[in-house]
Each structure stands twice: as structure tokens, then as C-alpha cells.
Amino acid sequence: MQKEFTCAMEKGEVWWGGAVMDGVDMPLNEQSDYTLDCIVNETYNQVNGLFTSSLGRYIYVDGEFVLTVKKGVMRFSALTGEVDFQSGYENLRGAFRAGYQKHCV
């Protein structure tokens, strides 16, 4: 069963995460038009489901997903696994550390 999760970016907020080779597209912002398909990865690209925000929020997708970013809205369509959204951290570093400790260690 596919799970949908949508996150609207806050004013001035930017996000990092996803695929290593897409680093040139980072950070994602209100003007970004970006798609990341983590269901079928036919490249040598390394992918991680942890996305962190400059305003102390994170989203972690555990499993296969497609991310679409358009007009300041991040839409995750998770084919497998769960989506974990957390906020309230002081900054990007706090959000990254919390997400990494919970999901990547």
C-alpha cells in the first residue's frame, strides 16, 4: 500500500538530502522543480531517505519512495516503509543529528 506525505516549505526554508549525485540541486527551496525516484535506481547513485531542513525539521523515509518538489511543496510517495516527520530542533545541525541517531545508526 502506497503512503503519501506532503510537507509545505516554510518561508525561507531550504532542505538537503536524497541522492549524492543530486548535490548540485541542493538545497531544495520554494523555487525547486525536482524529482527523485528511489524505487528504481538504475545508476551508481547513493541514496538516503533522510532530508533535513534549515529550520530544524527532518523527514525520513524508510523504504522505496518517489519525492516530487514543486512550488514549495515536498510530496513523498512511499511504496514501502514508513515516513517519519519531526520538527522543533534548533537548526539544520540539530535536525540532522536527531534524524541520523534515530534512523541511520
Residue pairs with C-beta under 8 A, 6 or more apart in sequence:
2 77
2 78
2 79
3 76
3 77
3 78
3 82
3 83
4 75
4 76
4 77
4 78
5 59
5 61
5 75
5 76
5 78
5 83
5 85
6 73
6 74
6 75
6 76
7 57
7 59
7 73
7 74
7 76
7 85
8 72
8 73
8 74
9 15
9 28
9 29
9 30
9 72
9 73
9 74
10 55
12 54
12 55
13 29
13 30
13 53
13 54
13 55
13 57
14 27
14 28
14 29
14 53
14 54
15 26
15 27
15 28
15 29
15 51
15 52
15 53
15 54
15 74
16 26
16 27
16 28
16 51
16 52
16 92
17 26
17 48
17 49
17 50
17 51
17 52
17 59
18 36
18 38
18 47
18 48
18 51
18 67
19 36
19 38
19 45
19 46
19 47
20 45
20 46
20 47
21 43
21 45
21 46
22 34
22 36
22 45
25 32
25 34
27 54
28 34
28 69
28 74
29 72
30 71
30 72
32 69
32 70
33 69
33 70
34 67
34 68
34 69
34 70
35 66
35 67
35 68
35 69
36 47
36 66
36 67
37 66
38 47
38 49
38 61
38 64
38 65
38 66
38 67
39 64
39 65
39 66
39 79
41 47
48 104
49 60
49 61
49 62
49 63
49 65
49 81
49 103
50 58
50 59
50 60
50 96
50 99
50 100
50 103
50 104
51 58
51 59
51 60
51 67
51 74
52 58
52 92
52 95
52 96
52 99
53 92
53 95
54 91
54 92
55 87
55 91
56 87
56 88
56 89
56 90
56 91
56 92
56 94
56 95
57 85
57 86
57 87
57 88
57 89
57 95
58 84
58 85
58 86
58 87
58 89
58 95
58 96
58 98
58 99
59 74
59 76
59 83
59 84
59 85
60 83
60 84
60 99
60 102
60 103
61 67
61 76
61 78
61 81
61 82
61 83
61 84
62 81
62 82
62 83
62 84
62 103
63 78
63 79
63 80
63 81
63 82
64 78
64 79
64 80
64 81
65 76
65 77
65 78
65 79
65 81
65 83
66 76
66 77
66 79
67 74
67 75
67 76
67 77
68 74
68 75
68 77
69 75
76 83
84 99
84 102
84 103
86 95
86 98
86 99
87 95
89 95
89 98
